């Protein structure tokens, strides 16, 4: 935590907007080799899928429910849950199965593979890509045959997954922006859902070591985000890009919340930048939680992990962090601000350790597969696939390939070749 505390002191000092503009991140001076790039791309994709898979069995559960049934979750488990459009698409997947959080990464990979000969995004083409995915699902449903209902139900789930997204994307792709604005206001009830966060970690991959560019390009395609959620989606992509640079560090990941602001959110009158406030809240929560001595809470009442090696003090402070996060909960657990606050808090509390950060979020509950998928994507890109725990990587890759038509290794190879060609040529 030493570098985090130093960073906190730096961040709390007075600074001006001129410094923001001058003090930009210069991380892309040393290009990655093809092998290094592949390690980062695969790390993002598999890391995100690990978070998704570990959270899927208890998605949207309360912390009390997780404690009652599992005690403390520190491993992958099978999913005894009904399929749903946003959840799993099959009944009772084995450990390593994933939900829409991984499907969105796959969708984003397919879009990035077709971006052309320059590393840049086109918002209208991105919208068209989503509309096409929806139309394919509608066609598949119409072509379903037989008398048994299961095939129709499965096809309907696939259609419903992108149903609301297509309603927003279709007018945007057609350039009908008044219709788009109305559709966006109705998107999932007009709430600030974590829309762009579902694909933002992947979006940052196209700009290794260049968080400024990653932010600008992801901001363009964050067409489903309301309010400052668009800023947060772009910042998550920028964190991925920052983590891909040679010589990067956890502090560099956090610095994007201060140094990357091409849209001028810090200039907002009265409110300033909500994303920066969320980072400060995460730092305050971790600082307060880690001040707590072991004697402050009866450790016998705290669930203990079966496999993860941590001491009683860690667990006591973990519960305190959870209590402080509870006070920040939104009406809905998939609110963009809540998701980002939980992700940043987990990173800071676990000192950017991949597995501990994931486990922090899983046992917190709420929309824990999404929070863990966002965090897993960012830290997976930072650490690289070679540094992810093998006991988590192998089952996730196996189940996704054999049961869910998600060949994560193939996708990572394809996108690595695409990115490498963009920068070599």
C-alpha positions as CSV (number, residue, x, y, z in Angstrom):
1,X,0.0,0.0,0.0
2,X,3.0,2.3,0.2
3,X,2.8,3.6,-3.3
4,X,-1.0,4.0,-3.0
5,X,-0.6,6.2,0.1
6,X,2.1,8.2,-1.7
7,X,-0.3,8.6,-4.7
8,X,-3.1,9.7,-2.4
9,X,-0.9,12.4,-1.0
10,X,0.0,13.5,-4.5
11,X,-3.6,13.5,-5.7
12,X,-4.8,15.6,-2.8
13,X,-2.5,18.5,-3.5
14,X,-3.7,21.6,-5.2
15,X,-3.3,21.5,-9.0
16,X,-4.6,23.4,-11.9
17,X,-6.2,22.5,-15.2
18,X,-3.1,23.6,-17.1
19,X,-1.1,20.9,-15.3
20,X,-3.8,18.4,-16.3
21,X,-3.2,19.2,-19.9
22,X,0.6,19.2,-19.7
23,X,1.1,16.2,-17.4
24,X,-0.2,13.6,-19.8
25,X,0.9,10.0,-19.8
26,X,3.8,9.1,-22.1
27,X,3.7,5.3,-22.0
28,X,3.9,4.2,-25.6
29,X,7.5,5.0,-26.3
30,X,8.6,1.3,-26.1
31,X,6.6,-0.9,-28.4
32,X,5.6,-4.4,-27.4
33,X,6.8,-7.5,-29.1
34,X,4.2,-9.7,-30.6
35,X,4.6,-12.2,-27.7
36,X,4.3,-9.4,-25.2
37,X,1.2,-8.0,-26.9
38,X,-0.4,-11.4,-27.0
39,X,0.2,-11.9,-23.3
40,X,-1.6,-8.6,-22.6
41,X,-4.5,-9.2,-24.9
42,X,-5.1,-12.8,-23.6
43,X,-4.6,-11.5,-20.1
44,X,-7.4,-9.0,-20.5
45,X,-9.8,-11.5,-22.2
46,X,-9.2,-14.4,-19.9
47,X,-8.9,-12.2,-16.8
48,X,-12.3,-10.7,-17.4
49,X,-13.8,-14.2,-18.1
50,X,-12.3,-15.4,-14.8
51,X,-14.0,-12.6,-12.9
52,X,-17.3,-13.3,-14.7
53,X,-17.1,-17.0,-14.0
54,X,-16.3,-16.6,-10.4
55,X,-19.1,-14.2,-9.8
56,X,-21.7,-15.9,-12.0
57,X,-23.0,-18.5,-9.3
58,X,-23.8,-15.6,-6.9
59,X,-24.6,-12.8,-9.3
60,X,-26.8,-10.1,-7.6
61,X,-26.8,-12.0,-4.3
62,X,-26.5,-10.1,-1.0
63,X,-23.4,-10.6,1.1
64,X,-25.5,-12.3,3.7
65,X,-26.8,-14.9,1.2
66,X,-23.3,-15.6,0.0
67,X,-22.1,-16.1,3.5
68,X,-25.0,-18.4,4.4
69,X,-24.6,-20.7,1.4
70,X,-20.9,-20.5,0.6
71,X,-19.2,-19.1,3.6
72,X,-16.4,-17.4,1.7
73,X,-15.9,-17.8,-2.1
74,X,-12.3,-18.2,-3.2
75,X,-12.7,-20.6,-6.1
76,X,-14.7,-21.3,-9.2
77,X,-17.9,-23.2,-8.7
78,X,-20.7,-24.6,-10.9
79,X,-23.8,-22.6,-11.6
80,X,-27.2,-23.8,-10.3
81,X,-29.3,-21.1,-11.9
82,X,-31.8,-20.5,-14.6
83,X,-30.6,-19.2,-17.9
84,X,-31.4,-15.6,-18.8
85,X,-30.6,-13.1,-21.6
86,X,-28.0,-11.3,-19.5
87,X,-26.9,-14.3,-17.5
88,X,-25.9,-17.8,-18.5
89,X,-27.5,-19.2,-21.7
90,X,-27.5,-22.8,-20.5
91,X,-28.8,-24.6,-17.5
92,X,-26.3,-25.4,-14.7
93,X,-23.0,-24.7,-16.3
94,X,-19.9,-26.3,-14.7
95,X,-17.2,-24.2,-13.0
96,X,-15.7,-21.8,-15.5
97,X,-19.0,-20.9,-17.3
98,X,-19.6,-17.2,-18.1
99,X,-22.4,-14.7,-18.7
100,X,-23.0,-11.7,-20.9
101,X,-20.0,-10.0,-19.4
102,X,-17.8,-12.3,-21.5
103,X,-20.1,-12.3,-24.5
104,X,-19.7,-8.5,-24.7
105,X,-15.9,-8.9,-24.8
106,X,-16.3,-11.3,-27.7
107,X,-18.6,-8.9,-29.5
108,X,-16.1,-6.1,-29.0
109,X,-13.3,-8.3,-30.3
110,X,-15.2,-9.0,-33.4
111,X,-15.8,-5.3,-34.0
112,X,-12.2,-4.5,-33.4
113,X,-11.1,-7.1,-35.9
114,X,-12.9,-5.1,-38.6
115,X,-11.8,-1.5,-37.8
116,X,-9.7,-1.1,-40.9
117,X,-6.1,-0.1,-41.3
118,X,-6.0,2.6,-38.6
119,X,-6.4,2.2,-34.8
120,X,-9.6,4.2,-34.5
121,X,-13.3,3.5,-33.8
122,X,-16.4,4.6,-35.8
123,X,-19.4,5.0,-33.6
124,X,-21.9,4.5,-36.4
125,X,-20.2,1.3,-37.5
126,X,-20.1,0.1,-33.9
127,X,-23.8,0.7,-33.6
128,X,-24.4,-1.1,-36.9
129,X,-22.4,-4.0,-35.6
130,X,-24.7,-4.4,-32.6
131,X,-27.8,-4.1,-34.8
132,X,-26.5,-6.8,-37.0
133,X,-25.9,-9.1,-34.0
134,X,-29.5,-8.5,-33.0
135,X,-30.9,-9.1,-36.5
136,X,-28.9,-12.4,-36.7
137,X,-30.5,-13.5,-33.4
138,X,-34.0,-12.5,-34.7
139,X,-33.4,-14.6,-37.8
140,X,-32.2,-17.6,-35.8
141,X,-35.4,-17.4,-33.7
142,X,-37.6,-17.3,-36.7
143,X,-35.8,-20.3,-38.3
144,X,-36.1,-22.4,-35.1
145,X,-38.0,-25.7,-35.8
146,X,-39.5,-28.5,-33.8
147,X,-42.2,-28.9,-31.1
148,X,-40.1,-28.9,-27.9
149,X,-40.0,-25.4,-26.3
150,X,-36.4,-25.5,-25.2
151,X,-35.0,-24.5,-28.6
152,X,-37.3,-21.6,-28.9
153,X,-36.5,-20.4,-25.4
154,X,-32.8,-20.6,-26.0
155,X,-33.1,-18.6,-29.3
156,X,-35.3,-16.1,-27.5
157,X,-32.7,-15.5,-24.8
158,X,-30.1,-14.8,-27.5
159,X,-32.4,-12.3,-29.1
160,X,-33.4,-10.6,-25.9
161,X,-29.7,-10.1,-24.9
162,X,-29.3,-7.3,-27.4
163,X,-32.9,-6.2,-27.7
164,X,-32.6,-2.9,-25.8
165,X,-29.2,-2.2,-27.2
166,X,-30.4,-2.5,-30.8
167,X,-33.3,-0.1,-30.0
168,X,-30.7,2.6,-29.2
169,X,-28.1,1.5,-31.8
170,X,-30.5,1.4,-34.8
171,X,-31.4,5.2,-34.9
172,X,-27.8,6.1,-34.1
173,X,-26.4,4.0,-37.0
174,X,-29.0,5.7,-39.3
175,X,-28.0,9.2,-38.2
176,X,-31.4,9.8,-36.7
177,X,-30.1,11.5,-33.5
178,X,-33.4,12.8,-32.1
179,X,-34.7,9.3,-32.2
180,X,-31.5,8.0,-30.7
181,X,-31.7,10.5,-27.9
182,X,-35.2,9.4,-27.0
183,X,-34.2,5.7,-27.2
184,X,-31.2,6.3,-25.0
185,X,-33.4,8.0,-22.4
186,X,-35.5,4.8,-22.2
187,X,-32.5,2.4,-22.3
188,X,-33.0,0.0,-19.4
189,X,-35.5,2.4,-17.8
190,X,-33.4,5.5,-18.3
191,X,-30.9,4.4,-15.6
192,X,-27.2,5.0,-15.5
193,X,-26.4,1.3,-16.1
194,X,-22.9,0.1,-16.6
195,X,-23.4,-0.2,-20.4
196,X,-20.0,0.9,-21.7
197,X,-18.2,-0.8,-18.8
198,X,-19.2,-4.2,-20.3
199,X,-16.9,-3.7,-23.3
200,X,-14.6,-0.8,-22.2
201,X,-11.7,-3.0,-20.9
202,X,-11.5,-4.7,-24.3
203,X,-11.8,-1.4,-26.2
204,X,-8.6,-0.2,-24.5
205,X,-6.6,-3.0,-26.1
206,X,-6.4,-1.4,-29.5
207,X,-4.2,1.5,-28.0
208,X,-1.4,-0.2,-26.0
209,X,0.5,2.3,-23.9
210,X,-1.7,5.2,-25.1
211,X,-4.4,5.9,-22.5
212,X,-5.2,9.3,-24.0
213,X,-6.1,7.7,-27.4
214,X,-7.9,4.8,-25.7
215,X,-10.0,7.3,-23.8
216,X,-10.9,9.4,-26.9
217,X,-11.8,6.5,-29.1
218,X,-13.8,4.6,-26.4
219,X,-15.7,7.8,-25.5
220,X,-16.9,7.9,-29.1
221,X,-18.4,4.4,-28.9
222,X,-19.9,4.8,-25.5
223,X,-23.2,5.6,-27.1
224,X,-25.3,3.7,-24.5
225,X,-23.9,5.7,-21.5
226,X,-25.8,8.4,-19.7
227,X,-24.1,11.3,-17.9
228,X,-20.7,10.8,-16.4
229,X,-21.0,7.1,-17.1
230,X,-19.5,7.9,-20.5
231,X,-16.4,9.4,-18.8
232,X,-16.1,6.2,-16.6
233,X,-16.3,3.9,-19.6
234,X,-13.6,5.8,-21.4
235,X,-11.4,5.8,-18.2
236,X,-11.6,2.1,-17.8
237,X,-10.4,1.7,-21.4
238,X,-7.6,4.1,-20.6
239,X,-6.6,2.0,-17.6
240,X,-6.3,-1.0,-19.8
241,X,-4.2,0.9,-22.3
242,X,-2.0,2.3,-19.5
243,X,-1.5,-1.2,-18.0
244,X,-0.3,-2.5,-21.4
245,X,2.8,-0.2,-21.5
246,X,6.2,-1.5,-20.6
247,X,7.3,-0.2,-17.2
248,X,3.7,0.5,-16.2
249,X,2.7,0.4,-12.5
250,X,-0.5,0.4,-10.4
251,X,0.0,4.2,-9.9
252,X,0.0,4.7,-13.7
253,X,-3.4,2.9,-13.8
254,X,-4.8,5.3,-11.3
255,X,-3.3,8.4,-12.8
256,X,-5.6,8.2,-15.8
257,X,-8.4,9.5,-13.5
258,X,-6.4,12.7,-13.1
259,X,-4.3,13.1,-16.2
260,X,-6.6,11.9,-19.0
261,X,-9.5,14.3,-19.5
262,X,-9.8,15.3,-23.2
263,X,-13.5,16.1,-22.8
264,X,-12.9,18.5,-20.0
265,X,-14.9,16.9,-17.2
266,X,-12.8,18.7,-14.6
267,X,-14.2,22.0,-15.9
268,X,-17.8,21.2,-15.0
269,X,-19.2,24.0,-12.9
270,X,-20.2,23.2,-9.3
271,X,-19.7,19.4,-9.7
272,X,-16.3,19.0,-11.4
273,X,-15.4,15.5,-12.3
274,X,-17.5,12.7,-10.7
275,X,-15.1,10.0,-11.8
276,X,-12.3,11.7,-9.7
277,X,-14.6,11.9,-6.7
278,X,-15.2,8.2,-7.0
279,X,-11.5,7.5,-7.0
280,X,-11.0,9.6,-3.9
281,X,-13.9,7.8,-2.2
282,X,-12.3,4.4,-2.9
283,X,-9.0,5.7,-1.4
284,X,-10.8,6.9,1.7
285,X,-12.6,3.6,2.2
286,X,-9.4,1.6,1.9
287,X,-7.5,4.0,4.2
288,X,-10.2,3.9,6.9
289,X,-10.6,0.1,6.6
290,X,-6.9,-0.6,6.9
291,X,-6.6,1.5,10.1
292,X,-8.9,-1.0,11.9
293,X,-7.1,-3.3,14.4
294,X,-7.9,-7.0,14.6
295,X,-9.3,-6.5,18.0
296,X,-12.1,-4.2,16.7
297,X,-14.3,-7.0,15.5
298,X,-14.8,-10.5,16.7
299,X,-13.0,-12.5,14.0
300,X,-14.9,-15.6,14.9
301,X,-18.0,-14.1,13.3
302,X,-16.2,-13.5,10.0
303,X,-16.3,-16.1,7.2
304,X,-12.8,-17.6,6.5
305,X,-11.6,-18.7,3.1
306,X,-10.7,-22.4,2.5
307,X,-7.9,-21.8,0.1
308,X,-6.9,-18.2,0.1
309,X,-4.0,-17.5,2.5
310,X,-4.8,-14.4,4.5
311,X,-4.6,-13.5,8.2
312,X,-7.4,-12.5,10.5
313,X,-6.5,-8.8,10.3
314,X,-7.0,-8.9,6.6
315,X,-10.5,-10.4,7.0
316,X,-11.5,-7.9,9.7
317,X,-10.4,-5.0,7.5
318,X,-12.1,-6.6,4.5
319,X,-15.5,-6.6,6.4
320,X,-14.9,-2.9,7.3
321,X,-14.4,-2.0,3.7
322,X,-17.6,-3.8,2.8
323,X,-19.5,-1.9,5.4
324,X,-18.1,1.4,4.1
325,X,-19.0,0.4,0.5
326,X,-22.6,-0.5,1.7
327,X,-23.1,3.2,2.5
328,X,-22.4,4.1,-1.1
329,X,-24.8,1.6,-2.7
330,X,-27.1,2.8,-5.4
331,X,-30.7,1.8,-5.9
332,X,-29.5,-0.7,-8.5
333,X,-26.4,-2.8,-8.2
334,X,-25.4,-2.3,-11.8
335,X,-25.1,1.5,-11.6
336,X,-22.0,2.7,-13.4
337,X,-20.7,4.7,-10.4
338,X,-21.2,1.9,-8.0
339,X,-19.4,-0.6,-10.2
340,X,-16.4,1.7,-10.7
341,X,-16.2,2.5,-7.0
342,X,-16.2,-1.2,-6.1
343,X,-13.6,-2.0,-8.7
344,X,-11.2,0.8,-7.6
345,X,-11.7,-0.1,-3.9
346,X,-10.9,-3.8,-4.6
347,X,-7.7,-2.9,-6.5
348,X,-6.5,-0.6,-3.8
349,X,-7.4,-2.9,-0.9
350,X,-5.8,-6.0,-2.4
351,X,-2.7,-4.0,-3.5
352,X,-3.5,-4.8,-7.2
353,X,-3.2,-8.5,-6.6
354,X,-5.3,-10.2,-9.3
355,X,-6.8,-13.0,-7.4
356,X,-7.3,-11.2,-4.1
357,X,-9.0,-8.3,-5.9
358,X,-11.4,-10.6,-7.7
359,X,-12.2,-12.4,-4.4
360,X,-12.8,-9.1,-2.7
361,X,-15.6,-8.3,-5.3
362,X,-17.1,-11.8,-5.4
363,X,-17.8,-11.8,-1.6
364,X,-19.0,-8.3,-1.6
365,X,-22.0,-9.4,-3.7
366,X,-24.3,-7.1,-5.6
367,X,-23.4,-7.2,-9.4
368,X,-20.3,-9.2,-8.6
369,X,-19.8,-10.9,-11.9
370,X,-19.7,-7.5,-13.7
371,X,-17.4,-5.8,-11.2
372,X,-15.1,-8.8,-11.3
373,X,-15.1,-8.9,-15.1
374,X,-14.2,-5.2,-15.3
375,X,-11.4,-5.5,-12.8
376,X,-10.2,-8.8,-14.2
377,X,-10.0,-7.2,-17.7
378,X,-7.9,-4.3,-16.5
379,X,-5.6,-6.2,-14.2
380,X,-5.4,-9.1,-16.7
381,X,-4.0,-6.7,-19.3
382,X,-1.7,-5.2,-16.7
383,X,-0.2,-8.5,-15.4
384,X,-0.6,-10.5,-18.6
385,X,-2.0,-14.0,-19.1
386,X,1.3,-15.6,-17.9
387,X,0.8,-14.2,-14.4
388,X,-2.8,-15.3,-14.0
389,X,-3.5,-18.2,-11.7
390,X,-3.5,-21.4,-13.7
391,X,-6.2,-23.1,-11.6
392,X,-8.5,-20.3,-12.7
393,X,-7.4,-19.9,-16.3
394,X,-7.7,-23.5,-17.4
395,X,-11.3,-24.3,-16.5
396,X,-12.5,-20.9,-17.8
397,X,-10.9,-21.4,-21.1
398,X,-12.0,-25.1,-21.3
399,X,-15.7,-24.4,-20.5
400,X,-15.9,-21.4,-22.7
401,X,-14.5,-23.2,-25.7
402,X,-16.3,-26.5,-25.3
403,X,-19.7,-25.4,-24.1
404,X,-20.1,-21.7,-25.0
405,X,-18.5,-21.3,-28.4
406,X,-16.0,-18.8,-27.0
407,X,-12.5,-19.8,-28.0
408,X,-10.7,-17.3,-25.9
409,X,-7.2,-18.3,-27.1
410,X,-8.2,-18.0,-30.7
411,X,-9.8,-14.6,-30.2
412,X,-6.7,-13.3,-28.4
413,X,-4.5,-14.5,-31.2
414,X,-6.7,-12.9,-33.9
415,X,-6.8,-9.6,-32.1
416,X,-3.1,-9.6,-31.4
417,X,-2.3,-10.1,-35.1
418,X,-4.7,-7.2,-35.9
419,X,-3.2,-4.8,-33.4
420,X,0.4,-5.8,-34.3
421,X,-0.3,-5.2,-38.0
422,X,-1.9,-1.8,-37.2
423,X,1.2,-0.5,-35.5
424,X,3.9,-2.3,-37.6
425,X,2.4,-0.9,-40.8
